[in-house]
Structures are given as C-alpha cells and as structure tokens.
Amino acid sequence: MSKQQRYVVMGGAGFLGSHLCERLVGEGHEVVAVDNFITGSASNVAHLAGTPLFSLVEADVSVSLPVEGQVDAVLNFASPASPVDYLEHPIETLHVGSLGTMNGLELARAQGARFIMASTSEVYGDPQIHPQTEDYWGHVNPVGPRSVYDEAKRFSEALVTGYRTTYGTDTGIVRIFNTFGPRMRPNDGRAIPNFVRQSLRGDPITIAGDGSQTRSICYVDDLVTGILALTRSSLAGPVNIGNPHEISMLELAQWIVKLVGSSSETVHIERPVDDPTVRRPDITLAQRELGWEPEVSADEGLRRTIEWFREHPEVTGL
Ligand code: NAD
C-alpha cells in the first residue's frame, strides 16, 4: 500500500464524492469529506462513519472550507451536477463553481497540496467535433438555461489555471463524461436512474425528443480509478475521463427495460433546450499519460446499478 495520505473531498457526500471517499478509505488513507447536502446526503457515506480514517464536515464550501491540519490533496467534487439540480439551484451552482473552487484552491495553496478539479464534458457544450479531444474549446451558449453549470465549470477551469500559473499550485483538471452507478438519486433527472426507476415501476419510459441523441456512459468504479490516477500524477490536464462506449438514449432505454425484464413502454417528451446532440470522449491522453482506460462494460455496470436500485427501496422508494 502507498504511504498514508490525507485527502479533502469537497462534495464528499454526493454520488461521485462518496465513491471517492470509499475507495480512499479502503486504501488506508485519511479522508475529510466536506458537504452542505444541497444535493447529497450523509447516508451516502454512513457506512464509512465508523472508521477513524473518515470524517464528515457540514459546510458550504462557497463560504468557507473549515479543514484544519496538513492536507496532501484537495478533490473538488462539490457542485449540483444534474440539470434538474442546477436549474433548481442556479445561483448556488455559480457560487460553488467560482467561490467554492477558489476556497479549495486556497486550501491547496496554503498546504502545498495537489488540487483536482472535477470539470465536465459540458464545457464542450453541443460539440461541433466528434469525438471530443481536450484541445476543443467547446460550443456553449453563455445565456442558455444550461449556462449556470457549463460556464461555472469553464470559470473553474480558468481559475485553476490562474492559480497554477500565478502561484505554482499543483493542479489537475479532469473533464468527466456521463458516469453512472449505485447511489445515484432515482429522481435526479439523469437518464440512467430515470430509466431504471421507470422500468422497475413498470411506468412509461420518458425519452427526450426522438432519443437519437447520444451519450457515452462510464461506470463509477472506472471513473474513480481514473481520478485517482490523475491525482497521483503531475498532469495538469485538462484530461477527459469517460467511457467511449456511445449509445443513443433510445437504445439505452430499451437496453435497461430488457435488463430489468420490464413491461414498460416508451413515450416521447419534449427535448430540453440546448441538449447536446452527441457526446463521446477521446481518451487518448488519459491512456497515454495515466495508463488509464475503462474496464467495466456498460452491460455489467448497468446490471450492478439495477441491482443496487432493487436492494435499496429505502432510497429509491420502489
Ligand atoms: P452530486 O450532486 O451527487 O454531488 C455533488 C455534491 O456536492 C453533493 O453532495 C452536494 O451536496 C455537494 N455540494 C454542492 N454544493 C456544495 C457547496 N456549496 N458546499 C458543499 N457541498 C456542496 O453530483 P455528482 O454526480 O456526484 O457530481 C460530483 C462532481 O462531478 C460535480 O462537480 C459534477 O459537476 C462533476 N461531474 C459529474 C458527472 C457525472 O456524470 N456524475 C459528470 C461530469 C462532472
């Protein structure tokens, strides 16, 4: 095992943050999760609460990041992430992308720690090149409904870059593509938990538009491995982490219905404004510089996710 280190996970009670905390504690590291529970929940990390390696601090990181003592790495995963969430909390999303990121950078700077920024494939907007490479600047509407999230993340990337060039802070930016797995909230509006919930209930599966728009879906364990490879490297990025397995929303819905063994039918609803048409990461950089590539097939990941939804009726209400 590598030398024990102390990590701060901003947004540690969220979907991705909780998986990061779990992996790090499992490796024997000390973890301080900081969260205000705006979209996450202490129940996501309740299974870690008994270990002396883990602590959970309730705080709004846009206001302050109250962590004392030496820190080796700060991982910034605090932000509403699903369109339903950031449209409900637009100003909080802009605050956490700007002020929250700055507070995380200040902690890393003061501690000489590495800072990892969870950015997103949304910085590419509705992309005009396909697949997306890191040198593509994106196609984002700065005043559209998604802009509170997309532009907050673009600002975060600029801020991280500013700290790196101005103060020499050790930083890494990861552009995360659609990730799924256990502990997603069934009502967070993202396609996979939506389709799984509807299939399990036998409700109609709601497809936005004709369902021909694509996403590339990565299982959470693979994502965590990629994030930690970046954390333990000196790569500044930005680096894409995602699974190039691309699928249309209609195919995804039909696949989930089949895996669940559901009788649900599909219905079409209006497609959200500025919804990207295609999304697929070019992961050449991550393969070359981090030796990372996804290992869990979409089929296996979907089976594990469906299983988790079935086993947690207290969370899913199913
Ligand atoms: P999530 O909503 O489950 O987790 C976000 C966590 O951050 C929640 O626990 C929330 O309460 C916390 N948080 C938000 N604002 C905060 C604040 N001001 N102070 C303290 N805590 C705060 O979302 P997620 O899917 O786990 O996403 C985590 C990060 O990864 C986000 O930054 C998101 O933009 C990024 N990301 C996720 C995906 C994905 O597919 N899940 C894709 C791209 C980027």
Residues whose N, C-alpha, C, O or C-beta is under 5 A from the ligand:
A	BS01	NAD	G11 A13 G14 F15 L16 G17 V34 D35 N36 F37 I38 T39 G40 S41 A59 D60 V61 S62 N76 F77 A78 S79 P80 A81 V96 A118 S119 T120 S121 I176 F177 N178 T179
